Amino acid sequence: MPIKLRDLGDTNFGSLNQSKNKNVIRYNHSIGKFDIISADEVLSKADNPPESFIDVVESEIDINNVTFTGIDGGVF
């Protein structure tokens, strides 16, 4: 019995590395397997999302809900 999702027979993840961070798993009916795509690709496939969905997204990204704690430029 597989322990990891990628070891199942119906997955097509390719190499899993940092380039696939923040991607999502979907069932791809055309190939009959689960694969990984970017969130941007998911949203681009939505032709006409319901107005209620748009309202929820707009309320979640309300500027009053965003906390700014500064910018970290990292170490050079």
N, C-alpha and C positions, 0 to 999 in steps of 0.2 A: 504494500500500500504506500503510495507516494506521501511524503511528508511536506513537500513544498509544492505550491501551486504550479510552478513552472514545470514540474515533473509529470503533471497529468498529460494524458494523451491528446487532449483537445485544446492545446495551447500553441500559440505561434508568437512567442515573445522575442525571438531573436536573442542577441546578446544583451543581458541586463547589466547596465553600467550607469554611471552618473548622467549620461546624456538622456536617460529616460526618467530622471527625477521629475516629480510633479506631473507625470502622465497618468492616464486612467486606463483601466482594463475595460474592454467592451467585448460583447459577443459579436463576431463578424459572421453574419449569416451566409455571405457569399463564399467564404472558405470553410464554414462549419467549425470554426475554432475561436477561442478567445485570443485577442491580440491587444496591443498597447498603442494608444494614440494620445496626442496632446490635447489638453483642454480646449485650446483654440480651435482645433479641428472639430471637436464635438460641437462647439458653439457655431461654427461656420456651416455645419450640416443642418442646423435648425432654421428652416425657411421662415416660418412665422410663429415665433414662440407666443404662447398665450399672454394677454395683457397682465394677468395676475402674476405670472412669472416675472415679467419685467418690473412690476411694482415691488415685488419682494427683493429683487436684485438692487433696484434703486434705493430701497430703504436700508439695505445692508451696507451699501457703500456711501451712505449719507456722511458728508464731511464732518458732521458733528459727532459721529461715532468713531472717527479715526483719531488715534493718539499718536502724536509726533514726539519722539524722544530724542531726536537728533540724527545726524548722519555719521556713520562710521566709515571712513575711507580705507580702513584696513592698515596693514603694515607693508612698507615697501623696503 
